Amino acid sequence: MTDLSSLSELSSPPFATRHIGPDDAGQTRMLEAVGFASVADLVAVAVPEAIRSSGRLGLPPAAGESEALAELRVLAGRNTVLTSMIGLGYHDTITPGVIRRNLLENPGWYTAYTPYQPEISQGRLEALINFQTVVSDLTALDVAGASLLDEATAAAEAMTLARRAGRSPSTVFVVDADALPQTKAVLRTRAEPLGIELVESDFTAELPECFGVLVQYPGASGRVRDFRAIADAAHARGAQVVAAADLLALTLLAAPGELGADIAVGSSQRFGVPLGFGGPHAAYMAVRDGLQRQLPGRLVGVSQDADRRPAYRLALQTREQHIRREKATSNICTAQVLLAVIAGMYAVYHGPEGLRRIGRRTHRHAVVLAEGLRQGGVEVVHDTFFDTVLARVPGRAAGVVAAARENGVNLRLVDADHVGVTCDEKTELLHLEQVLAAFEVSGTVLADLDAAAHDALPAALTRVSDYLTHPVFHSHRSETAMLRYLRRLQDKDIALDRSMIPLGSCTMKLNATTEMEPITWPEFAGLHPYAPEDQAAGYLELIGELERWLAEVTGYDAVSLQPNAGSQGEFAGLLAIRAYHTARGESGRDVCLIPSSAHGTNAASAVMAGMRVAVVACDDQGNVDLDDLVAKIDKHRERLAAIMVTYPSTHGVYEETIVRICELVHEAGGQVYVDGANLNALVGLARPGEFGADVSHLNLHKTFCIPHGGGGPGVGPVAVRAHLADYLPGHPLREGSAVGPVSAAPYGSAGILPISWAYIRMMGADGLKAATEQAILSANYLARRLSPHYPVLYTGRGGLVAHECIVDLRQITKETGVTVDDVAKRLVDYGFHAPTMSFPVAGTLMIEPTESEDLAELDRFCEAMIAIREEIAKVASGAYDRTDNPLRNAPHTADSLVADEWGHPYTRTEAAYPLPSVREGKYWSPVRRIDQAYGDRNLVCSCPPLAAYED
Ligand SMILES: Cc1ncc(COP(=O)(O)O)c(C=O)c1O
């Protein structure tokens, strides 16, 4: 470059060059290895002509990082963040700075994957067990899970759990009239396809026969009700009792488990998680002893490693079978791990006294407000409440709410005569003055009221039981201690900030800093989901744009961003299909065809949508067996609702026959659902809406850069062709739709949508296409490098794979006894997270490199896999003992290596530093291989006593 370089030559390289790992030279070397002259040539062979889009995506030209951030600043500026006192399950909260910066904004936490490989996940597993302990302590129930998607869906999960677990043959589920409106609406959506009858009750009349009852504690109106008598009546009918409870209220109120609840659900949002215009937030579920095997979602438990030291892992893993196809009881897969971790850390930081203080402070503000209103002549409806005051102002409610808004406060307009005011951790006396002024109450001295007013909690419901007695909730009160605790846990884990995570079907690509930055800006983080729309103008613009861009990318006509995980997108898509058939007078169409290779959530979602699952066989190549498909279509022709296919297939192959599959199903009157979890292999090259599908869900936490957060959050938008657009999910607090909501908040996990918006904005049409092409090239490069060492299962045209490849260990296992588990754990010694194990085929590893890994990292991974193959060869030849070898004993901890005794027939160096490159930045597994079965036999799902860690 000369000193005459033009300004355009000197501008920053496009973001795509930061997102895509390999540079031009790297790409050329990879192409040479794969045997193609150009990426275009590779794609021409790999991707079937029949599905290829001819045009370029109609997206705005790519913006630079600064430009995208500036645009996001403008959008953020169009949101107006008022003081939120709306309540309804969403409360403002203070995310302690040490948690915000070192956890929420820290890639060491947010880029981790679901802790299926427990040895490299001990940090987040400990954080989750803290969360479970918080929940089970506060609810006084025996076992709590590691998070669900939101309070409303958790309530729906509790409803179906109650039905499975109860003795009652009734189909009735009774819902508290004072339940949150979004909970009622989601329950309705979920109950209808399953033939569950919802009956709303204020519990003044006798309880009907039912299999379950949900009480809101405290109610949406603020009222605190002692539900012991309701629980007794329910139990007398063989029904289960579900309490939807507010965790902060439980710091002061008797716990649901003490009042007779069998199940408690709720949101942990107000434990330090920003409002985010509705999410993401972690819901919780806790159950009494006896129901733990029925819990949906993940459960962390304590087990032990090969040295009999305590170690965490997902408990009852066989129970992941809650998504076990047609026998599924729930479709929850991705949940809300990062948010559960934040909520748990909030409790660690504050401890029980701190939480109680925040609870009391919140309550006292409500008490002072109620007293001020009463003294000002305003009727306060309930005598007992925790944080919410319901005021009766006949005919004046809208005026009061409008006046409060003028004063900078959002209140809840309940109806023409009632206003709800909810206090939270951020409430100050100043806010109460603004609220009282809106009610036209003047002349009150709040400090005097504070001194005089009595608490409004029922005496019979005063909490007397202890909670959070474990030392972890007492040891990290200074910021230094908290900082180091977070760091210590983070250091135990492998996340993307350490090395590539080659998990097939998971698309662990870059989550760029620029994409992540906006999510903690107050203008995005601080908005209540039910804030008036004019206060959310920036959000609505961003959401509208993102919906349009995703429609363009997928070739569909309409998109809903409401589903907060892929599983919920599947459910929403199937509900749309169901509603469409019903609207055409074909409600008998209830059979959903699903190939045997499908992800478990597909069938689980179909069952939840009231469909019957018919499995279609796959051929030896892993493709849908067309003969079997034709036979199944013939068999179910009259009742065929849909087929659900993943494209490219879960085997990582572009099936040539997809267009024919769509035609066959359409000819029989069915709809085609394409699971878009693998869209990373299609963006810019092919569009499901164009090649024949009617509906898809996408996983923004895969293809569109939302980080996995250690197992959530996710966003699973549902995209449809025009004929299904009227059947996208609605919401009770927004305009009507033919189908009810699938999430608590109108726009689901809106708070993380800026990430995907920024990704698309910065990549533009060409960048997105280049990313897909690179993902295909990288997968084929890996397949080519590994195939001399491991058989690569399933390839498509030209022996090519799509964006991932499966290496087959079954023969190797047969010959040597070395299993996929051994290889996965040995990879830990080499510093890598294992690929996806035994999905979709048992005994295999599915590897997805993504476009973001550069050639050096891909080579490092290949070298590790090849070195492991050499170790396997030593087992085969007898050079290594068949049972006492580095593979079987992996991972090796520093502790085991520096022990005075080393009784293994291989060296410590071979164990720890199998390749010279491993020495630099060596990752040390904190535990040895974990015994899964031990933990299930001795189920412990809350913080173990410290004594458990003593030698
Ligand atoms: C093919 C496929 N479909 C659906 C899902 C479910 O998505 P989620 O985990 O977001 O619910 C996954 C998740 O990994 C998947 O791989």
The ligand as an SDF file (V2000), in Angstrom:
LIG
                    3D

 16 16  0  0  0  0  0  0  0  0999 V2000
  -32.6410  -30.5830   14.8240 C   0  0  0  0  0  0  0  0  0  0  0  0
  -33.1130  -29.8760   16.0640 C   0  0  0  0  0  0  0  0  0  0  0  0
  -34.4250  -29.5680   16.1900 N   0  0  0  0  0  0  0  0  0  0  0  0
  -34.8960  -28.9320   17.2730 C   0  0  0  0  0  0  0  0  0  0  0  0
  -34.0770  -28.5880   18.3270 C   0  0  0  0  0  0  0  0  0  0  0  0
  -34.6820  -27.9390   19.5390 C   0  0  0  0  0  0  0  0  0  0  0  0
  -34.2750  -26.6270   19.7380 O   0  0  0  0  0  0  0  0  0  0  0  0
  -34.2230  -26.0060   21.2140 P   0  0  0  0  0  0  0  0  0  0  0  0
  -33.1460  -26.7070   21.9380 O   0  0  0  0  0  0  0  0  0  0  0  0
  -33.9440  -24.5750   20.9990 O   0  0  0  0  0  0  0  0  0  0  0  0
  -35.5460  -26.2310   21.8420 O   0  0  0  0  0  0  0  0  0  0  0  0
  -32.7080  -28.8950   18.2440 C   0  0  0  0  0  0  0  0  0  0  0  0
  -31.8270  -28.5300   19.3740 C   0  0  0  0  0  0  0  0  0  0  0  0
  -30.7070  -28.8040   19.4970 O   0  0  0  0  0  0  0  0  0  0  0  0
  -32.2150  -29.5530   17.0830 C   0  0  0  0  0  0  0  0  0  0  0  0
  -30.9150  -29.8690   16.9590 O   0  0  0  0  0  0  0  0  0  0  0  0
  1  2  1  0
  2  3  1  0
  2 15  2  0
  3  4  2  0
  4  5  1  0
  5  6  1  0
  5 12  2  0
  6  7  1  0
  7  8  1  0
  8  9  2  0
  8 10  1  0
  8 11  1  0
 12 13  1  0
 12 15  1  0
 13 14  2  0
 15 16  1  0
M  END
$$$$
